[in-house]
């Protein structure tokens, strides 16, 4: 996740690099971003007059997932039942769903900052839950018979 967030942030700078390999690497980042994001310029943050490889909402998801994932690794994650995890994930998705619904209904057109901020809870909770699930996953070493 750290590499992806760094790539998204630095791609607008790297694409203008006089070093062909760096510029090509930035193009790959934009291509990968296009697989997961609409990349609409008016819905994307810019650095140096060039848009990021993903939109503001996706930027919020990735940045908060990175921060939450690091915190979960540092401080640990308490065990949570699947039903409780779904409640947390659903609640975290509400701000994002609200902004998307308002846009689709042509009621409001949130700023890029609002789009990003509304995605922060979803990215954070999703990463926290994934780290927790990975932490609780049984190790293959624990299930081996003695002497194997």
C-alpha positions as CSV (number, residue, x, y, z in Angstrom):
1,X,0.0,0.0,0.0
2,X,2.9,2.4,0.8
3,X,4.3,1.9,-2.7
4,X,1.0,2.5,-4.3
5,X,0.3,5.7,-2.4
6,X,3.8,6.9,-3.1
7,X,3.4,6.1,-6.8
8,X,0.0,7.9,-7.0
9,X,1.5,11.0,-5.4
10,X,4.7,11.1,-7.3
11,X,3.4,10.1,-10.7
12,X,2.4,13.7,-11.7
13,X,6.0,14.8,-11.0
14,X,7.6,11.7,-12.5
15,X,5.7,11.9,-15.8
16,X,7.5,15.1,-16.7
17,X,10.9,13.6,-15.9
18,X,13.6,13.9,-18.6
19,X,14.7,10.4,-17.7
20,X,12.6,8.1,-20.0
21,X,12.5,5.2,-17.5
22,X,11.0,7.4,-14.8
23,X,8.4,8.9,-17.2
24,X,7.5,5.4,-18.4
25,X,7.1,4.2,-14.8
26,X,4.7,7.1,-14.2
27,X,2.7,6.1,-17.3
28,X,2.4,2.6,-15.8
29,X,1.1,4.1,-12.6
30,X,-1.6,6.1,-14.5
31,X,-2.5,2.9,-16.5
32,X,-2.9,0.9,-13.2
33,X,-4.9,3.8,-11.7
34,X,-7.2,3.7,-14.8
35,X,-8.0,0.0,-14.0
36,X,-9.5,1.0,-10.6
37,X,-10.6,4.6,-11.0
38,X,-12.4,6.8,-13.5
39,X,-9.6,9.4,-13.3
40,X,-11.8,12.3,-14.2
41,X,-9.6,15.4,-14.1
42,X,-12.2,17.6,-12.5
43,X,-12.5,15.0,-9.7
44,X,-8.8,14.6,-9.1
45,X,-6.2,16.5,-7.1
46,X,-3.3,18.0,-9.0
47,X,0.4,18.4,-8.2
48,X,2.3,20.7,-10.4
49,X,-0.6,21.2,-12.7
50,X,-0.9,17.5,-13.4
51,X,-3.7,15.2,-11.9
52,X,-2.9,12.4,-9.6
53,X,-3.3,8.9,-11.0
54,X,-6.6,8.4,-9.1
55,X,-9.5,10.6,-8.2
56,X,-9.9,12.4,-4.9
57,X,-12.2,9.7,-3.5
58,X,-9.7,7.0,-4.4
59,X,-6.9,9.1,-2.9
60,X,-8.8,9.2,0.4
61,X,-9.4,5.5,0.4
62,X,-5.8,4.6,-0.3
63,X,-4.2,7.2,2.1
64,X,-6.5,6.2,5.0
65,X,-6.0,2.5,4.3
66,X,-2.3,3.0,4.5
67,X,-2.5,5.0,7.7
68,X,-4.9,2.6,9.3
69,X,-3.0,-0.5,8.2
70,X,0.2,0.9,9.7
71,X,-1.6,1.7,13.0
72,X,-3.1,-1.8,13.0
73,X,0.3,-3.4,12.5
74,X,1.8,-1.2,15.3
75,X,-0.9,-1.4,17.9
76,X,-2.6,-4.7,17.0
77,X,-6.2,-5.4,16.2
78,X,-8.8,-6.7,18.7
79,X,-10.8,-9.7,17.7
80,X,-14.2,-8.9,16.1
81,X,-17.0,-11.1,15.0
82,X,-17.9,-11.1,11.3
83,X,-21.3,-9.5,12.0
84,X,-19.7,-6.7,14.0
85,X,-17.1,-6.2,11.3
86,X,-19.9,-5.8,8.7
87,X,-21.6,-3.2,10.9
88,X,-18.3,-1.3,11.1
89,X,-17.7,-1.5,7.4
90,X,-21.2,-0.5,6.6
91,X,-21.1,2.5,8.9
92,X,-17.7,3.5,7.5
93,X,-19.1,3.4,3.9
94,X,-22.0,5.8,4.8
95,X,-20.1,9.1,4.1
96,X,-18.9,7.8,0.7
97,X,-22.3,6.4,-0.2
98,X,-24.0,9.7,0.8
99,X,-21.7,11.8,-1.4
100,X,-22.1,9.4,-4.3
101,X,-25.9,9.4,-3.9
102,X,-26.0,13.2,-3.8
103,X,-24.0,13.4,-7.0
104,X,-26.0,10.8,-8.8
105,X,-29.3,12.5,-7.8
106,X,-27.9,15.9,-9.0
107,X,-28.6,17.3,-5.6
108,X,-25.1,18.4,-4.7
109,X,-21.6,18.3,-6.2
110,X,-19.1,17.9,-3.4
111,X,-15.6,19.4,-3.7
112,X,-12.7,17.1,-4.2
113,X,-11.7,17.7,-0.6
114,X,-15.2,16.5,0.5
115,X,-15.0,13.5,-1.7
116,X,-11.6,12.6,-0.2
117,X,-12.7,13.2,3.4
118,X,-15.9,11.1,2.9
119,X,-13.7,8.2,1.8
120,X,-11.4,8.2,4.8
121,X,-13.5,6.1,7.1
122,X,-14.1,3.4,4.5
123,X,-10.4,3.0,3.7
124,X,-9.4,3.1,7.3
125,X,-12.0,0.5,8.5
126,X,-11.4,-1.8,5.5
127,X,-7.6,-1.9,6.1
128,X,-8.1,-2.3,9.8
129,X,-10.4,-5.3,9.2
130,X,-8.1,-6.9,6.6
131,X,-5.0,-6.6,8.9
132,X,-7.1,-8.1,11.7
133,X,-8.2,-11.0,9.5
134,X,-4.7,-11.6,8.3
135,X,-3.4,-11.5,11.9
136,X,-5.9,-14.1,13.0
137,X,-5.4,-16.4,10.0
138,X,-3.9,-19.7,11.1
139,X,-0.3,-20.2,10.2
140,X,0.5,-23.3,8.1
141,X,3.2,-24.2,10.6
142,X,0.6,-24.6,13.4
143,X,-1.3,-27.3,11.5
144,X,1.6,-29.6,10.6
145,X,1.9,-32.9,12.3
146,X,4.9,-33.3,14.6
147,X,8.0,-34.4,12.8
148,X,6.9,-33.1,9.3
